[in-house]
Amino acid sequence: MTEAQAVPALTHEQPTSVPPTFPMPRACPFAPPAAYSELAEKGPLTPVVDVEGTAGWLTTRHDVARDLLAHPKASKNLTRPGFPALFPGAAALTGEIKGFLIWMDPPEHTLYRHMLAGEFTLRRVQTMRPQIERIVDEGITRLLDGPRPVDLVHEFALPTASLLISELLGVPYSERDLFQHATGAILSHESTQEQRKNAFIQVRGLLSRVIAERTENLGDDLLSTLIRKYREADVFDHDHLVGMAVMLLGAGHETTANMIALGTLGLLQQPEALAEFKADPALAPRVVDELLRYFSIGDHVTCRVATEDIEVHGVHIPAGSGLIAPNAAANRDPAVFPNPDAFDIHRNSRSHLAFGFGIHQCLGQHLARLELEIVFTELFRRIPDLRVDGEVADLQFKDQALFYGLHRLPVTW
């Protein structure tokens, strides 16, 4: 794999330089964009432009990222002018995100996050352990009973993540092809604006039908719970709830599926760490947190826009400026994670920003951790001689608008 070309950076002392464009592609699956290292030398924040040429500020430092993500004047509302565009034409799709919790600001965000928070507490998630274990066990059994080699992405990672979020929400698993395809089209840098719009229409149509049915016949799934809570708060809006469901469905399967595949590959590339993990499955929480830090698949999701003039670590940022705190950079900050490019299951990785920080920290982090702990423990227990079928250099990695992952992972044993 070739090294990424270093991109010249602009500091706030060099206004005539040409700033780099964000997002910056990864050239190697086991490292963030090489440009992050260049920018780290320029100061706590450095100017960048988005894909549409709008100016913003980016940080590679862990402490600055935390301050930006928790700043009360840093908005997550991507309809605000100046919010960083992750792909051309992003602004034209803002009408599709009604109900998306991740793009709300207080007080709206506070209201709707409170409705969801109780469903994703550590105690509530632990009650899902038997359900997750069943789904994972059945998935591994299908692998063992099927032909080899097998694509771990499409035959295990995606089905496992999709089945769990489908059961949780109450969305028919039989519709998985539709929502997996639509989510992929929405996130892909290669999709046209029309393709993304059509994908939104498809997945919103699916969830609109499910929610209409649940509205008449409440069950014990998460969508039924949200219908009750929307009604209790006197804010029931069908289209708003559809948007919330789209967000939960997309984030709930895409992120976890990516981490299952990348995490499996990462462990296979670290035979000493993997051998230690196999011998001591109690290491699972540490293994998962180090994998989350190491891959940082949600690198691009941490964008904000300044609602007022602010000063952050000595840098004046005008109102309307985009703010970018890529977690792949923060999670490789040597000030927090010594020798950050090394994969070390014995380091304290818990302070990573893979789930974000502040009021928008991922609600589903307890569920994601538990699912990944069970997946990696059981996968390598039941298939201890699992290995990549072919060369890692031949694998195709997807660098999406929001998430990072693998198109396919052929494995055998």
PyMOL commands that set and color helices and strands:
alter all, ss='L'
color gray80, all
select helices_A, chain A and resi 34-40+62-69+90-96+101-103+108-120+122-126+129-145+152-169+173-187+193-216+222-232+238-268+271-279+281-295+327-330+358-360+365-382+392-394
alter helices_A, ss='H'
color red, helices_A
select strands_A, chain A and resi 46-49+55-58+74-75+150-151+303-306+310-312+315-317+322-324+387-388+397-399+404-406+410-412
alter strands_A, ss='S'
color yellow, strands_A
deselect
rebuild
show_as cartoon
